[in-house]
Amino acid sequence: MSGVLTEPDGVPRCPWGMAAESMADYRTYHDTEWGRPVHGDDALFERMSLEAFQSGLSWITILRRREGFRAAFAGFRIAEVARFTEADAERLLADPGIIRNRLKISATLANARVAAQLAPGELDALIWSYAPDRASRPAPRSAADVPPITPESTALAKDLKKRGFRFVGPTTAYAMMQACGLVNDHLADCHVRAETEAAQTAA
């Protein structure tokens, strides 16, 4: 039985992408971004940071503040964020355009400093080295077929933590893997499943 939904516009999507009209930006994210391959150290640092901020919250909360996050964190350019000071941390804690969580802000700044010590392209290569063999992963038929963590996300989280990264547990790591196209967890009958698969193959 297919787990996709087809309301309100008749297009089959993963259930989480079928938000009310007031949350149409959720559908846009599902249709145009989620699962598409993301490369580049800064781009992946941004996704890692936003997934960490999402912990315990709805993704729509982060999505609607994404531009605020980008403005607050210098576009998530690793070299710049790594130079943020305690004064910057206090500024961020007062910024209504982001999630003002001291632990998550502190982790983001610490992660930037760790990432800045890596060679150019090393963060990208590290994260993508944990992408599983797509041939070994059948397309999920329903949301129940999509795991919250995998052996690969557990191993990635362990590797990142060993290097000094924070707020990157197996669940957060897997959410990043899904969002950045390391895996394709669009349901089998979702209208963007094939398109996402092709993008991942070409990456």
PyMOL commands that set and color helices and strands:
alter all, ss='L'
color gray80, all
select helices_A, chain A and resi 15-17+21-32+41-54+59-63+66-72+74-76+78-81+86-93+102-116+122-128+134-136+143-145+151-162+170-179+193-202
alter helices_A, ss='H'
color red, helices_A
deselect
rebuild
show_as cartoon
